[in-house]
């Protein structure tokens, strides 16, 4: 298990990743962020499912971005059941469905972060995904199923007080959920330096991130 974990960390470049490896647009979109705490005082990592897009050129950077944040939580709060993970499914559409990405998350939680994650909340799952979700559960081991909780706005308070949730997903906290680290660069710079992309590919990413940023902003629920 330890050897496999170390091999996986090397494959994902986790030991060399840092905040500045990702474009500022990733942070500005507010797709992945840590925000306050749950009812037990433990930290919570939010992932807005709409942030994931099944576009080849963005697939690896977006996955690394999520895994990087999960790893940061795992390293900082390295005790058993020490932090929560919330997948906000509001605004999720068919173009966001990526079964390879879903399989990756299940694999991470099962093999590489089996003890530190306290729960995985699926929040406000759309009706058309309910049948898909039932099918996905067959691939999740029993230990993993016990971690999963499905909530909506009326029931989320069982685990997280809405006062400690950002307004952008329907919470009542007015605190800004956007976190932008020092020294991060725009996609036009990061794309060439870190990803080795050409001008055309960088422009494609820039246009998509601008569209994503606008869509994420329009999803704010009060």
VENMO-V40544 format. One record per residue. SS is DSSP state (@ for helix, = for strand, . for the rest). OMEGA is omega as a letter, one per 40 degrees, with the letter a starting at -180 (999 if undefined). BURIAL is b if it has 16 or more other ideal C-beta (glycine too) atoms within 10 Angstrom, else e. Layout:
BEGIN
SS;OMEGA;BURIAL / SS;OMEGA;BURIAL
END
This chain:
BEGIN
.;a;e / @;i;e / @;i;e / @;i;e / @;i;e / @;i;e / @;i;e / @;i;e / @;i;b / @;i;e / @;a;e / .;i;b / .;a;e / .;a;b / .;i;e / .;i;e / .;i;b / .;a;e / @;a;b / @;i;e / @;a;b / .;a;b / .;a;b / @;i;b / @;i;b / @;a;b / @;a;b / @;a;b / .;a;b / .;a;b / .;i;b / =;a;b / =;i;b / =;a;b / =;i;b / =;a;b / =;i;e / .;a;b / .;i;e / .;a;e / .;a;e / .;a;b / =;a;b / =;i;b / =;a;b / =;i;b / =;i;b / =;a;b / @;i;b / @;i;b / @;i;b / .;i;b / .;a;b / .;i;e / .;a;e / @;a;e / @;a;e / @;a;b / @;a;e / @;i;e / @;a;b / @;i;b / @;i;b / @;i;b / @;i;b / @;a;b / @;i;b / @;i;b / @;i;b / @;i;b / @;i;b / @;i;b / @;a;b / @;a;b / @;a;e / @;a;e / .;a;e / .;i;e / .;a;e / .;i;e / .;a;e / .;i;b / =;a;b / =;a;b / =;a;b / =;i;b / =;i;b / =;a;b / .;i;b / .;i;b / .;a;b / .;a;b / .;a;e / @;a;e / @;i;e / @;a;b / .;a;e / .;a;b / @;i;e / @;i;e / @;i;b / @;i;e / @;i;e / @;a;e / @;i;b / @;i;b / @;i;e / @;a;b / @;a;b / @;a;e / @;a;e / @;i;b / .;a;b / .;a;b / .;a;e / .;a;b / =;a;b / =;i;b / =;i;b / =;a;b / =;i;b / =;a;b / =;i;b / .;i;b / .;i;b / .;a;e / @;a;e / @;i;e / @;a;b / @;a;e / @;i;e / @;a;e / @;i;e / @;i;e / @;a;e / @;a;e / @;i;e / @;a;e / @;a;e / .;i;b / .;a;e / @;i;e / @;i;e / @;a;b / @;a;e / .;i;e / .;a;b / =;i;b / =;i;b / =;a;e / =;i;b / .;a;e / .;a;e / .;a;e / .;a;e / @;a;b / @;i;e / @;a;e / .;a;b / .;i;b / .;i;b / @;i;e / @;i;e / @;i;b / .;a;b / =;i;b / @;a;b / @;i;b / @;i;b / .;i;b / .;a;b / .;i;e / =;i;b / .;i;e / .;a;e / .;a;e / .;a;b / .;i;e / .;i;e / .;a;e / .;i;e / .;i;e / .;i;e / .;a;b / .;i;b / .;a;e / @;a;b / @;i;e / @;a;e / @;a;b / @;a;b / @;a;e / @;a;e / .;a;e / .;i;b / .;a;e / .;i;b / .;a;e / @;a;e / @;a;e / @;i;e / @;i;b / @;i;e / @;i;b / @;a;b / @;i;b / @;a;e / @;a;b / @;i;b / @;i;e / @;a;e / @;i;b / @;i;b / @;a;e / @;a;e / @;i;b / @;a;e / @;a;e / .;a;b / .;i;e / .;i;e / .;999;e
END
